[in-house]
Amino acid sequence: QAQLVESGGGFVQTGGSLRLACTASGLKFSNFDLDWFRQAPGKERAFVASWSFGTTFYADSVKDRFTISGDSAKNTVYLQMDNLKPEDSAVYYCGARAHGSFEYPYWGQGTQVTVSS
């Protein structure tokens, strides 16, 4: 059974940093792209960043502050978040999709990020 597990969330002050990790098991890592999304209370889940074996893509709201990277040996994708703002507060989820697909059959449970002003 495929599983994604996020970690690394927490509480940080404005301008601080956090690194999230998403570790995949039960699926062939090389066959999937791993993307980060976030969902704030009362809002829809929103795309944050995408990683596909070195190719990255970011939402405009996080470009130049967040960095996504992958370690295929650990089946893990990371999201380094710097210069955090209160509006970055949300539950962060990672999702896995097959190359070329826009459907996400696998999601993690989410990790909470809270940025205080």
C-alpha positions as semicolon CSV with decimal commas, in nm:
position;residue;x (nm);y (nm);z (nm)
1;Q;0,000;0,000;0,000
2;A;0,148;0,334;-0,106
3;Q;0,195;0,588;0,167
4;L;0,320;0,945;0,196
5;V;0,427;1,081;0,532
6;E;0,498;1,450;0,591
7;S;0,707;1,586;0,876
8;G;0,878;1,904;0,984
9;G;0,589;2,138;1,051
10;G;0,575;2,361;1,354
11;F;0,548;2,709;1,494
12;V;0,782;2,985;1,381
13;Q;0,796;3,364;1,389
14;T;0,774;3,586;1,084
15;G;1,098;3,570;0,889
16;G;1,187;3,227;1,023
17;S;1,248;2,901;0,840
18;L;1,119;2,545;0,840
19;R;1,202;2,239;0,632
20;L;0,925;1,996;0,552
21;A;0,988;1,640;0,437
22;C;0,763;1,401;0,247
23;T;0,872;1,038;0,249
24;A;0,712;0,791;0,010
25;S;0,679;0,416;0,057
26;G;0,504;0,143;-0,136
27;L;0,542;0,314;-0,473
28;K;0,819;0,337;-0,727
29;F;0,962;0,679;-0,654
30;S;1,104;0,723;-1,004
31;N;0,757;0,691;-1,159
32;F;0,603;0,981;-0,970
33;D;0,625;1,355;-0,931
34;L;0,582;1,483;-0,578
35;D;0,410;1,814;-0,520
36;W;0,340;2,027;-0,215
37;F;0,005;2,190;-0,149
38;R;-0,129;2,387;0,145
39;Q;-0,470;2,457;0,289
40;A;-0,550;2,739;0,527
41;P;-0,873;2,743;0,732
42;G;-1,171;2,833;0,515
43;K;-0,969;2,818;0,193
44;E;-0,923;2,563;-0,081
45;R;-0,613;2,353;-0,110
46;A;-0,356;2,547;-0,314
47;F;-0,051;2,441;-0,510
48;V;0,285;2,537;-0,360
49;A;0,567;2,359;-0,544
50;S;0,643;2,065;-0,768
51;W;0,946;1,838;-0,803
52;S;1,017;1,600;-1,087
53;F;1,374;1,472;-1,077
54;G;1,540;1,808;-1,080
55;T;1,268;2,001;-1,256
56;T;1,095;2,236;-1,016
57;F;0,801;2,471;-1,033
58;Y;0,664;2,715;-0,775
59;A;0,356;2,915;-0,705
60;D;0,422;3,288;-0,743
61;S;0,343;3,344;-0,376
62;V;0,641;3,134;-0,262
63;K;0,890;3,183;-0,543
64;D;1,230;3,300;-0,416
65;R;1,139;3,200;-0,058
66;F;1,071;2,826;-0,084
67;T;1,295;2,560;-0,235
68;I;1,183;2,209;-0,326
69;S;1,436;1,930;-0,361
70;G;1,443;1,552;-0,376
71;D;1,655;1,265;-0,252
72;S;1,569;0,954;-0,451
73;A;1,789;0,737;-0,229
74;K;1,561;0,825;0,062
75;N;1,237;0,843;-0,139
76;T;1,193;1,187;0,009
77;V;1,108;1,533;-0,120
78;Y;1,186;1,838;0,092
79;L;1,038;2,185;0,105
80;Q;1,274;2,442;0,251
81;M;1,070;2,745;0,357
82;D;1,256;3,068;0,431
83;N;1,140;3,418;0,516
84;L;0,808;3,279;0,633
85;K;0,507;3,509;0,655
86;P;0,183;3,476;0,853
87;E;-0,002;3,409;0,528
88;D;0,207;3,093;0,486
89;S;0,027;2,941;0,786
90;A;-0,161;2,632;0,670
91;V;-0,165;2,256;0,673
92;Y;0,090;2,142;0,416
93;Y;0,026;1,827;0,217
94;C;0,234;1,634;-0,030
95;G;0,074;1,453;-0,318
96;A;0,213;1,203;-0,566
97;R;0,109;1,189;-0,931
98;A;0,237;0,977;-1,215
99;H;0,454;1,158;-1,471
100;G;0,230;1,346;-1,712
101;S;-0,081;1,301;-1,499
102;F;-0,269;1,571;-1,311
103;E;-0,445;1,330;-1,082
104;Y;-0,319;1,260;-0,733
105;P;-0,394;0,906;-0,619
106;Y;-0,176;0,945;-0,312
107;W;-0,176;1,210;-0,039
108;G;-0,005;1,248;0,294
109;Q;-0,185;1,329;0,617
110;G;-0,056;1,686;0,630
111;T;0,166;1,881;0,865
112;Q;0,072;2,209;1,032
113;V;0,280;2,522;0,978
114;T;0,200;2,827;1,189
115;V;0,378;3,159;1,140
116;S;0,324;3,423;1,406
117;S;0,332;3,793;1,330
